[in-house]
Amino acid sequence: MRIDAAAAFSLGDLAVFDATHWREVITTASGAVPPALAGRAFASDGTRETLPLDDLGQRIARALPPDDRAIFAQARQRAITTNERESARRTVLDRLFWELTYWKTPKEYERLTAGEQIHLGALDVARVDGAVVLDAGAGTGRVTLPLARRARTVYALDPSLPLLRLLDCKLAAAGLRNVELHRGAFRHVPLPDNSVDAVVACSAFGPDEARGGKCGLDELMRVTRPGGRIVIIWPSDPTWFIAQGFTYTVLPGHLTITFPTLEDAWEVATRFYGLAATSHLDATARPELPFHVLGVKPPRDLCWLTVRK
């Protein structure tokens, strides 16, 4: 559903993250990139090509906790072939494609999500009217803004500072003042126990630890009051949620990806979707893409759970 990550970013682009985010994405426990893999990507052979990355590698090492720092440093020092180093770099960039998109090109991500509208019936399932709601993985506000128009208070949680800054600007432009922005991850939600009536997460929370997993689900349940609901919109793996006690629902109606202009559609399709999407745009000359062209289901399915404590 997107072009090659190595064509969009380089390893040096990891400099856009701050120390907090390096610790989030490069970790043995639950990160997208294990420290050993990151270390191989930053391994230096002393040539002119690898020297510019040495300083960044040292900054990343200083940011990591002691155990991960040691693994990262050992992998950097180990002798590997050029092909092994390049393979590690491609893998790192692939695993961090979305993180780099959020941090380095947040406006491109905003253009993407502006076209991929969700089924707002999911908010009815979440019972958000007049409620206190956590938008977990808020991004630039695909769900936050419609939530804010119906809920009493919305806590918008996301680990990416650039996305939160964009969201803050959008909320101000819309005159919405009932949203609190919080930087944080699913595993450590910065809210007290039983503090929200509902949790909504759209295309963000998943079964693997890097996207929340069981630890993250426990956190979402911790902050939700008894009788409140957790609603996962557009789940990547409904079977995992069903195994956790969720109900899987597909809402009625037709959804398509619709952009403001054909130019927007072309630029988003070129960066994120690939040849099938650009070919469809070429054939129709309309700023719309059916989800089946991308080989994905439309965002009108959800998994929901009523919290019992």
N, C-alpha and C positions, 0 to 999 in steps of 0.2 A: 504493500500500500504506500510505498515511498521509494525514492531513489536511493542509491547506495550512500550510506552515511559518510564514507570516506570522500565522496565527491562533494559533500555539503560542508564538512568540517575537517579540521586538522587536529592533531594531538595538542598543539599549542593553544587551541581554543579552550582547553580545560582551565586556562588561567582566568576565565570569566567567572568561575565559581569562587566563593569565599571559603574560608577554612571550615566553617560549619557545614557547608555543602560537600566539601571533599570528604569529610567524616561520614556524611550520610551515604554517599554513593560508592566510596571505596572502603569496604569493611568486610571482614570475614563473616560476620553474623547475618546480615540481611541486605547488604548493598548490591547494586547492580554489577559491580566489578570487584572481584576478590583482590586483595592487595598483591598477591603473587602475580596475577595477570597484569595489573597496573604496573608493577615493577618491571616485568619483561618489556612492556611497551615503552618504558622510559629508560631501558638499558642503554648505556652509552659505550661506543667503541673508540671514543676519543677523536672521531673524525669531525670535520667541519659541519657535517649534516646533523650530528647528534648533539653537539655542544650547546646550541641555543635552547635545547630542552632540559639541560642539566639544572639550571636555576629553578625552573618550574618544578622539576622532580624533587629538588631539595625543599622547596616551599610546601609541596604536598606532603612530604615525609614529616616535616615539622608539625603539620596540622593533625596527623593521625595519632590515635592513642598508641601507647608503647608497644603492645603486641602486634598490631597491624603495621606499625612503623617498622618493626624489625623484619617482618615478612617482606614488606615492600622494599626495604633496603637490601636485603639478601638477594632478592630477585633482580634488582638493578645491577648488582655486582657480578652476577653469574654470567659466564661467557655463553652467548647464544649466537646463532647465525643471523645474517641479515634477513633471511626469509622468515625465521622464527620471530624476530622483532617486528617485522612488517605485519605478520599474521596477528600478533598480539595487538598491535595498534588498530588494525581493522576491526578486531573483535571489541576492543574498548570503545571505539567510535560507534559501532553498531549498537552496543548495549546502552550507550549514553546519548543516542541520537535525540531522543525526546528531551532529555535534561538539557542538552546543549541548545536545542530549539527554544526551550522555555527561557533560558538565561541569555543566550546570545542574539536570538532573532525572535523576541516575544511578539512583535507585531505581525510576523508571518504566522505564528500560531494563532493569533487573534483572527487573522483573515480566514484561516482554516475553520476554526470553530464557529465563526459567523455564518458559514454556509451549512454546517452540520447541526441543524436545530433538533432538539429533542422533542419527544411527545410530552406535552405539559400535563397530560392526564396522570403522569407519575407523581406530580405534586398533590393530586387528590388522594392517591394511595398513601402518600406520606402524611396526610392530614396536617398540612402546614398552616392553614388559615388561623391567624391570631396566635401562632405558636412561637416558641423559641427553637430555632433550627440551626444545626451545624451543617454547613456545606463543606464536606470533606474532599479536598482536592479541587478547590474552587477555580483555579486557573484564572482566566480573565473574565469570568462571570457568566458563562453560558447558562448556568442554573441560578447563580446568585441574584441577578437582577429580577427575574420572574419570582424568585422566592421572596425578595425584599418587598415586592408589591403586595404580597399576601400575608407574610409572617409578621409577628410583632418585633422579633429580633432575629438577626442572622449572624452567626459567627462563620466567617469565611476563612478556611484553613488551607494553606498551601506552603510548600517548602521553598518556592521560587520567589525571591524578592522582585525580579522584573515583572512577573505576572501580577503580583499583588499591587505593584505601582500602577500598572495599566488598569487594573480593576478599580483602584481608588479613584483614578481620573474618570472612569466611566460612571461610577456611582455619583461623583460630584456633578457631572454633566446631566445626569438623570434626576438630580435633586433627592436622592435616596440617602437618608441619614440614619437608618436603623440597622446598619451593617458594621460589625467590628471585624477588622482584618487581623489575622493571627498567622505568624509564620510558624510552621511546624509540620511534622510528619505523622502518619497514621499511628506509628508505634508509641508516640508521646504527645497525645492531644493536650494542649495547655488549657484545659477546662476542668472544673471540679466534678466530682461524682454527681450523677443524677441532675445535671444542669441544663439538659435540653429535652424538648418534647419529641424531636425527630432528628434523624441524620439522613442526609441525602448525599450520595456520591455518584458522579456521572463519569463513566469511562476513565476512572482513576484507580479505584480500589480493586484488587485482584487476589487470587489465592497464594501467589508466591510472596515470600517475605519482603522483597524489594517493593512490592505494591501493597503491603499491608499484611496479608496472610492471617494466620490464627491470632498472632499477637496483636495485630492491628484491629481485628474484629473484637477482641476482648476490650480494647480501648474504646471502640465505638459503643460497645454495650455498657461499659463503665459510666460513660458520660450521659447515657440516655436514661430517662426516668422510667420506672416500671409502667408498662402499658404504652410507652412510646414506640415509634417505629424506626427501623433502619431500612432504607430503600436504596438499592444499588441499581442505577440506571445503566443500560447497555452493558451488562456483564459479559466479560470475555469467556467465562467458564461457568455457566449456570449450574452444572452438576456439582461443583464444589460447594456452592452456596446452598443448594438443596440438601447436601449432606450435613450442612451446619444447621438445618432446620428452617431454611428460608422457603418461601413459596415463589414459584416462577410464574410470571404472568406476561402475556403478549397483548398489548393494548391495540384496539382496532384503529383503522385509518391508514392513510398513505402518507409516506414521508419521502422527500427527495432532498438532495443537496442543492441549495439555491444560493447563488452569489449575486451581489449588487450589479456587477457588470461582467461581460464576457472576458475582459482583461483580467479581472480578479480571478475568475474561474481558471483561466489559462495558467496564471502564475502559481496558484495553489496546486493545480493538477500537476504541473511540471515538477514542483518541489516535493510534493507529498504522495501523489497518486500513481504517476507513471503513465506508460504508453496507452493502456486501455482507456484511461480517462481522457487523455489529450486527443486520441482518435475519435472518441465519442463527441467531444466538443467540436472537432473539425467537421464531423458529419452533420451535426445539428445546428451549429452556430448559435446556440442558446446557452446562457449561463446556468445550466442545470445539469446535474449528474444523478442518475438513479443509483441507489446503493448497490444493486446487483452488478453494475459495471465494475465496481471495485472488488466484487467478490465478498462483500460483508453484509451482514444483516442490518436493517435500519434501526435507529435508536428508539424503538418503541417497545422494547422488552425490558423487564426489570425483575429483580429478586427482592422480596420484602419479608421482614420479620418483625413481629410484635415482641418487644423485650419483656421477659418475665424474670423477676428476681425474688 
